[in-house]
Amino acid sequence: MFPSLKTGSLLQGQHTPVGPQKALVLLDKAGQKIIYKTFTAGEVMPTHHASVDVLVVVLAGRLIITQESSPVEVTTDDYVVIANGAPHSLHCLEDARILIYR
């Protein structure tokens, strides 16, 4: 027997909206996660690192993601791949929603 199908809308789709969340793990299988996060303008995520490569997809908003000392501005529909172990941080320029695959 399979678990019931999970559905939802991260933006404004036809399914039940997920709504504002700071962090919501959408999928966690064998240590790999897909995480939905929201940020408000001015919010920061201090420098940290992950033990795996990380893919960040910007669903809405505008942020600066810095890897080591190289900042890059990203907006809706952009993505960033952060290398395993690389120190990185985030500064939110306007309210944003992102998906993190790690």
C-alpha positions, 0 to 999 in steps of 0.5 A: 500500500502506498501513502496518500498523494501529497499536493500543495501550491508553493505560489498560487496554483490550483492546490491548497496553498502551503502559505507563508512558512519559514521552512518546510521539508517537502521531501526527506528520502535517504538523507536527501531533502527538498526544503521550501523556505521563505524570507522577508526583506532584510533577513539574512542567513549567516555563513554556513556550509553543507556536506553535499552540493546544494541547488537553490531555486528562486520561486519568487523575490530577490536575494544575494547569495554569497559563496566564499567572497563572491556575491551573486544577485538572484531573482525569480526563476534563477538557480544557484549550485553551491559546491559541497563544503563551500561557505555560503550566506544569503541576504534577502533584498525583497520578500522571497520564496526558495526551494533548496535541494540537498 
